[in-house]
Amino acid sequence: MSSPELYWLPTDDRWVETIKAVEKGPPGDGAWETLRALANVRVDFLQTIRLDRQIARLFPDAQPETLTTPPIRLAVLGTSTVDHLTAGIRVALLRRGLWGTVYVTPYGMFQQELLNPASRLHQFAPTHVLFCQDSANLSAALDNALDPDQVRAALADTVNSMRGLWQLARERLKAKVLQQTAMPRQLPLMGSNEHRAAASRDWFVSQLNDALRQCADADGADLVAIDRRIAQDGLKAWHQPNWWHKAKQEIAPTAAPMYGELVARVLAAQQGRALKCLILDLDNTLWGGVIGDDGLEGIEIGQGSPCGEAFLAFQAYVRDLGRRGVILAVCSKNDEATALAPFNEHPEMLLRKADIACFVANWDDKAANIRAIAQQLNIGLDFCAFVDDNPFERNLIRQELPMVAVPEVSDDPSSYAQTVADAGYFEALALTDEDRTRNQLYQSNWERDALKESATDLDSYLRGLEMEMVWRQFDKVGAARIIQLINKTNQFNLTTRRYTDDEVAAVMADPSCFGLQIRLIDKFGDNGIIAVVIGRKQDDGALLIDTWLMSCRVLGRQVEEATLNLVAAEAKRLGADTLIGEYRPTKANGMVKEHYQRLGFTVTEEREDGGSRAKLDLTVFQPAGTFIKISEGVDACATQRSMTV
């Protein structure tokens, strides 16, 4: 019987040899990266368990010091047997460079543990909670004698019960909530017109999953959509009745690695670790043939040819990813003018030059060019995926840049889009206006760089940008983007505190706090929300800058000084006479170690871990002069009014 495969990952003939060496060896400096490399190949259920044992042996209680991401403590609350799923989750986290530990509540006891503050669940103190009720349990209230109104009432009761559990997890455990959709394994009573059977368990589960999608959006829960994956793989790949009857395992053991993938993708997205950039080869990847040899008329793309239509379908999917917020880049061994010709001149091309944020075509090796692309886009290499039809180039990048994701595409272009989709690189939890315009933002950055090169001095460059900083207090309209930035920004982040939806809402409701969302507009366009600041009034009259984070792409434009002017004005509005700035060091935020000193703060405390506190006397503070106009946005759509700070 087939099982879901991680087919986009490469195979490794030396996997067994390598894992044996790990099993025999002591912990070492490179142990984590060795384990991660073993996780980034096509492993089955037994290999996953074997690898998980080494994670537990080498890193039982804490993540490696080299990791900058917060550790994940996941509690799995199920109504069936789920212990066999934990290895797949931990290995899938390892695949993404994340360390996690998993606690499973005793069989049939998760509600009791959730309600009991002295339980092992509460002692575990999870950062995330995953609810995975089995479909038999969820549909247990149904009876063939129920009429349609009674079935609708039962559905409402089930949904409300699940929402109540989410609320308990958020309030009592302060954890982020994940909800597995119900497995569509109940047998139909009528077939194609199952919706006409009022008390059909099969139809009830389908309705329940629809209701969960609506409630999850309203309640801030994130779904692990196994029903969508099962629709693709087939139920038999995920559920085997003999395992259910023998061990109450609704999800078959052979499906555990894929289940772990789905869970880890959501956890990574919550941590801001989903990939950001899709880098594309050109010849035989976006079109058939070699543009340099075959010419514009000779490449295969477009309607009327099965192969040409396959390349067109891949371009359509790539374009949709770009419009959703994935940064698109090109890395090709070609003369630039030749490589650009199809984008500018071929009538069947769906992708155009304007869709590509960074276009690199030359005869340098692709590893060097991918490094250059990441540097130009100001993102880490571990946020990039690279698609190339050539196995030599794929293996080169895996060897030279192991942090870059490289899907193992086949030689059939009709499979390219599905492979990239199945790999789940670009898992997202919300879609913001900034996501939709991200590639346009990077195109505008090119134009800003061109202006900077033509300017005779920095002042003339900054003046020529015609910058305006538009700020608003935290609000529901911007909440998704605010939470996204708080939980994924690592470099320019003074304290790297992470906030949940409820905690951001608490800032909005607290009159002694302010939360600022700041966007930057210039003559080339809207940069989107580029900074978030949270200030908290203290009992002694000072205002603590709890959070200050900023996009690195706007550094060097006086944005830091303009933001301080704004923060000082807001602090005075709350009656504060002093600003307190805190720096909490991480592996990633060393660039802001002296941020407050550069802005004129006086250091009052230096800690052994490299952290510090500094203060600024607002009674004598004079706003810095900048070339940035500051205005307050009344709301998301209203006309802005100028504000003097």
N, C-alpha and C positions, 0 to 999 in steps of 0.2 A: 504494500500500500504506500502511495507516494506521501511525502512530507514536505512542508514548506522549506525551500532552500534559500540560503543567503547567496544566490547565484551571482550577484554583482561583485562579490569578493573573489579575489584570485585564489587558486589552489597553491599549496606549498608541499613539494615532495619531501622536504626535510622537516616537516612539522613534528613528526613523532620523535625524530632524533633530537630536535631542539627541546621539546618538552621533557624528554628524559634527562637531558643535561640540567634543566631547571630543577627538576624533582630531586636530583642528587646534590645540587649545589646549595651553599649557604646564601643568605640575602646579600646582595651586592648593589653597588651604585647604579648599575644598569638594569636591575631586575625588573623595574616597572616598565621600561621601554621594551624589554624583551617580551614580557607578558603581553604588552599592547600589540606588538608585532604579531604574536601568535593569535591574538583575538581578531586581527584584521585580515584573516583568510577564511575560507569557507569551512567552518567547523560544524559538525553535527552534534546531536544531543550528548553522546558519550564524551566527545572531545571537549564540549563545553563544561561538563562536570569535572573533567580532569584539569582543565585550566582554572576553573573556579577554586578548586582545592589549593592550587598554588597561590591564588590571590589571598585566600584565607590564611595560608601558612606564612607568607612573606609580609603581608600587610593586614594583620588581623584586627588591629584596633584603631589605626589612623592611616591617613593617606600619606604618600611620599611628600617630603618637604618641598620638592620641586614643583608640586601642583599649586596653582594660584586660585583654583576654583573652590568654592565651599564644599565640604564633604556632604554627601547625601545620606540621610537616614530614612529609609523607606519602610513603612509599616504596611503589610499586605493583609487586608481584612476580607476573608472569603467565606462563603458558605459551603464550599466543597474543598477537596484536597488541593492545596496550591504549593506545598513545599517543593515540589519538583520544578517549579517555575523560577525559583530564586537564583539558581546558577545562571540561567539565561539572562536575567536582568543584570546581575553583577558583571558578567562578561561583556554584555552590550554597553554598559557604562564604561568599562575598561577600554572598549573599542574607541570611545570618544574622549579618552583621557580623563575620565571622571572616576573617582573612588566612591563606592557606596557600600553600606551595610544594610541588611534586610532583616526585618523581624516579621514573623508570621504568627498571628494569633492562634491559639489552640483551636482545634476543629470544633465548629459550632459555637464558639464562645466570643466572637468578635464584638457583639453588642454589649455583652457584660463587661468586657475589658474597656470598651470605649466609655462606658458609664462610670466605671470604678476608678477614681483618681489614684488608688493604691496599686493598680494592676501593673503587670509587666509592660503593657503597652505604654502607659504613662511614664514609667521609669525609663523606657527606651527613648523617650522624647523625640519622636520622629519629626523630620523637617517636611516630609511628604507622606500622605496616606493614600493608598490605592484600594478602592472598593471593587471587589470582583465577585458579585453574587452570581450563582449559577442560574440558568434559565428555568430549571425545574422549580427551584425555590421561589423565583420571582413570579412564576405563573401558578403557584400552588393554590391560590384562592379561587381559581376558575372551576366552574362546574357546568356541565352541559345543560343543566336546567336554568341557567341564568339567562335573562333576557338582555337585549342590547343596552338598556339603561343601567342595569346592574353591572354589566361588564365595564361600561364607561366609569362607573363609580369605583369598581375594583382597580381599574387602571389609575385613576386619580389618587386613590389611597396608596398604591404602590409607589407612585412617583413622589408623593408628599413624604412618605416614609424615607425614601432615599435622600430627598433634599434635607430632611431633618438630620440624617446621619452626617451629611456634608457640613451642616451648620455646627454640629457637635464637634466634629474634627477640627474645624477652624477655631471655634471658641475655646475648647478645652485643651487641645494639643498645639494650637497656633501653627498648624501645618497646612501646606498647600494640598488641595484635594484633586485626586485623579479618580475617574470613574470608568471602569471597563463597561463597554456596551454588552448587552445580553447576547449570548451565543444563539444564533438562529438554528437550533437543532431539534425543536419540537416538530413532531410529524403532522403533516397537513391532514385535514378531514375531507376537504372538497377539491383540492388541487388548484388549478389556475384561478378560480374564483373563491379563494379561501376567505377573502374579506367579507363574504356573505354568511360565513359561519360565526355567529355572534360570540360563542364561547370557545372558539378555536385557540389553543395555546400558541400555535404557530403565528397566527395573525396578532395575537396579544403581544408577543415578543417584538414583532415588527412595529406595532404602534408604540410600545414602550420605548424602543430605541429612538423613534421620532420625537417622542416627548422629552427624552433625556437630552437630546440635542438642543431643544429650545430652553430647557431649564438650566443646562450647563452654562449657556451664554448669560442667562439672567443672574445666576448664582456664583459665577466665577470659578466653576469647576472645569477641569480639562479632561477630555475624553480619550480613552484608549480604544479606538474603534476596531475591535476584532471582527465585527460583523462585516465591515467593508473589505477587510483582508480575506475573510472566509469566502465572500462572494467571488473573489478573484481566484483563490487557491482551490476552492471546493471544500465542502464540509468534511469529507472523508479524510482530508489532509490534516484536519484540526481535531476532529472528535472521533473516537473509536468506542463504540458501546461497551466492549469488553472491559476497557479500562474504567469506564464509569461504574459498571456493576461490581468490578473487583475492588477498586480503590477509591471510588468517587472522584476520579480525576476527569473533570469535564474537558479540559484541554489535554490532548494526548502528549505524552512525554516527547515524542519526536517533533512536536510543534513548539516545544519550549524555547529553543533558540530564537525563533521568529517572534514569539510572544515577548521575549526579553527585548528584542529590537524595538517593537512597538512602544513598550513602556519607556525604554531608555531614550527614545526620540523625544517623547513628551518631557521627560525630566531634563534632558539637555536643552530643549527649547526654553523651559522655565529658567534655566541657569544662564540663558543667553549664549548657549554653545552650539546652536544650529549654524550650519554653514551660511556664508553670505555671498559668495562669488562663484559663478560657474565659468570656467575658462575653457574655451573651445578651440580645437584644431579646425582646419578648414577643408583641405582636400580629402575626399572620401569620408568626411565627417558631417559637413554641412551640405555638400554636394558630391556627386559622383565624378570621379576623374581628377586630373591635376590641372589647375588653372594655368600654370606656367607652361605646360606642354599642350594641352588641349584647346586653350583659348576660351574666350567667353562663349562662343557658339558650341564648343565641344563638351562642356561640363554637363552632367546629367542632373536635372532638377526640374520639377514642375509636373503638370498634368500630362497624361497620355503615356507615361512610362511607369511601370510598377516601381522601379528603383527610384526614379525621379520623384514620384509621389511619396515614397518612404522618407527621402531626405526633406521634402517639403513638410511632412508631418512632424519630423523632429524639429525643424525650424519653428513651426507653429507652437510646439510645446515650450521651446526655449524662449520664444517671444512672450508667451503667457507668463513664464516664470519671471522674466524681466519686468513685466507690467505689475507683477505681484510684489516686487521688491528685491528680487535676487539681482545682484550686480553681474552684468554680462561682460566678458572680456574675450579677446582673441589672442591666441599664441600660435603662430604659424611660421614654418620655414619657407619664406617666400620673399620676393621683392614687394615692398609695401604697396606700390602703385598697382601691381598685378593682383595682389590679394584683395585690394579694395574694389577692383573693377566690378565683380559680381554684386557687391553691396550697392554700388552707385548706378550700375547700368543694366544688370540682368532683369528683364521684366518679370520673371517668375520668382525672384527672391522675396521671401517674406521678411527676413531680417534685413534691416538697413543700418547704415553707419550710425545713425542717431540712436539705435538701440544698444550700441556697444559703448560701455563706459571707458574701456581701455583697449586699444588696438595695437598689438605688437606683431609685426611681421618683418623678420630679418633672417640672417643665416647663422645666428648664434644658437648655442644649444638651448633646448627648451627649459631645462632646469634654471639656467641663468635668467631667461626671459620671464619665467613664472615668478622668480624672486623680484624682478623689476616691476612686474605687474602689481604684486602685493604691496611693494613699497610705494608705488605711485598712488594706489588706492588707499594707502594707509590702513591696511588690515593685516592680520596675522596670516601666515601661510596655512595655519591649521583651520582657517575659515574658508579655504578654497577647495573646489573640486575641479578636476581636469578630465575632459573627455577627448580621447584620441583613438582613431580606428587602428593605429599602428601598435602592435604588441611590443615592439622594441622601445618606442617612446613611452608607453605606459610603464614598462618595467624600469626604464631609466628614471622616471620621476619617482616611482616607489622606492628606488634605491637611494637617489640623491635627496629627495624631499619626502621622507616617510610621513610627515605630518599632513601632506596634501592627499585628499581622497581621490582615488583613481578607479572608477568603475570598470569592471572587466566586460566591456562590450564585445559582442560577437562580430562576425564579418557581415551580418545582415542588418542593413540600416533600418529596416522596419522595426527592429527591437530596441533601437537607441532610446527613444522617448520612454518606453516602458521600463527599461533598465534604470535610467536616471530617477524615474518616479519611484520605483520599488526600493531603490537605495535609501530613500528617505533623508537625503542630506539637508533638505531645506524645510524641515518641519517647522511650522509656525503656529502660534496660539491665537494671534489676532492680526488684523490687517489694518494698518493706519494710512493716513494720507501721505506720510513720509515714505512708507514702503512703496506706494504706487508711483512716486516720482523720483525714486532713488537714482536710477540711471541718468535721469535728467540732471540731478544734482551733481553727479560726477562729470557730466559733460560741461556744466557751468564752471566746475573747478578748473577744467582745461583753459577756459576763457579767462578766468582770474589769473592763472599762471602766466598766460600770454601777456596780460596787462602788466603783471609784476615785472616781467622781463623787459618790457618797453619803457617802464617808468624810470626816471633818472634818479629818484631817491624814494625812501620808504614813505615819507609823508605824502608825496604826490601820488604814490600807489594807493595808500589808504584813503586819501581824499577822493581819488578817482573811483573807488568802489561804491561810493554813495550809500553807505551802510545805514541800516535802521534796525535797532534791536526792539522787538515787540514782545512784551511780557504779559502774562496773565497769572493769576493765582491758579492753583490746581483746580480742575473742574472735571466733570464726568466726560466732557467731550474729549479732553486730552489724556484721560486716565490711562488708556491702553498704551499710548506711546510713553508716558511718564514711567509706568511700571516696566515697560520694555527696556528703557534706558537705565533705570536704577539697577536692574538685575543683569545687565550685560556689559556695562561700562566698567573697565578695569584700569586703564592707564591713567587718564585724567580723572581720578576719583579720590578725593581726600580721605574718605573714611571707609569706602566700599561697604557700607551698610546696605543690606538688601531689604526690600519692603514687599509685603503682600498687598493684594487688593484692599483688604480690610484696613491695613495700616496706613495706606495712602488715603483712604476715606477718613480715617481718624485725624490725619493732619488737616484735611479740609474742614473738619468739624470743630477743631480746637482753636478757640480765639487767641490763645497765647502762642500760636505757631503761624508761620507762613510757609507756603510751598509755592515756589516760582517755577513756571515753565517758560523758557526763553527761546525765541526763534530769531534768526538773523536773516534779513533780506538785504540784497544789494542790487546793483544795476544788472547783474547777470541772472538774478532769480532768487527764489526762496530756498534757503539752506535747510528749512525745517526746524524742528525743535533741537537746539544744539546744547542746551544746558538745563540742569535741574538743580535748584537750591532749596533746602529745607532749613528753616531757622526756628529755634525754640527759646522762648523767653524763660530765663532762670529766676529763681526766687530772689537772688541778690540784685536783680535789675539788669544784668548782662544778657546778651542774646548769643546763644551757642549756635554756630553754623554746624548743624548735625550732618548735613550732606551737601557737598558741592561737587558736581560732576559736569564734564563738558566734552563735547566731541573734539577730538584732536585735529580735525580738518579745518577748524577755524582759529587755531592758535596763531599768534603773531599778528593779529588784526586788532589789538586793543580790546578784545572781548572780555578778557579777565578784568581789566580796569573798569570797563563799563558795567560789568556785572557787580563788582564791589560797590560802585556808586549806587546801583539799584538796591543791593542788600542793605547798605547803610541807611538809605531812605526808608526802607520797610522796617528796619530795626527801630529807627526813631519813631515811626508811626506807632509801634507797640510800646513806646516809652522806654526803650533801652538806651543806656548811655555808654555801653561798651560792647564791642564785638569780640567773641571768643572763637578762634579758629583752631580746629583739631586736625592733626595729621596722624592717621593710623597706617603704618607701613604694610604693604603686601609685596609679593614677588613681582607684581606688575606695575605698581604706581610710584616707583622711585622718581619719575620725572617731576612729580609735584611735591617732593620733600621740602623744598624751600619756597613753596608757593606763597605762603602768607608773609614770609620775610620780604619777598620781592615786592609785595603790595604795601609794605610799610608797617606791618604788625611787629610787635615786640615779643620775642619768645619768653615765656614765663615758666615753661616746664619742658624738660627733655627726659625721655624715658629710655630705659636700657634696651628696649626692642627697636629703638630708632624713631619712635613716635614722639610727638611734641604737641604743645599747646602754645598759642600766641594770642595776644590781645591787641585791640585797636581802640583808642579813646575817641568816641564819637563826638565828644564836646569840642574837640579841636580838629576833627577830620575835615579836610577840604577835598571835594570830589575831583578826581583826576580829569584833565582835559583829554578828550578823545575826538576822533572823527566819526563817532557813532551817535546818531540820533536815537533817543530812547523814547518809546511810546507804549502806552498801555492798551492792550486789546480788551475791549469791554466784554466780548465773548467771541466765540469762534467765527461769527459771521459779521459782527458789528463793525462800524467804522471806528478806527483807532483815534484816540485823542492823545495829544502830546503831554508829556509829564516832565517837569524839570526836576532833576536830581543832582 
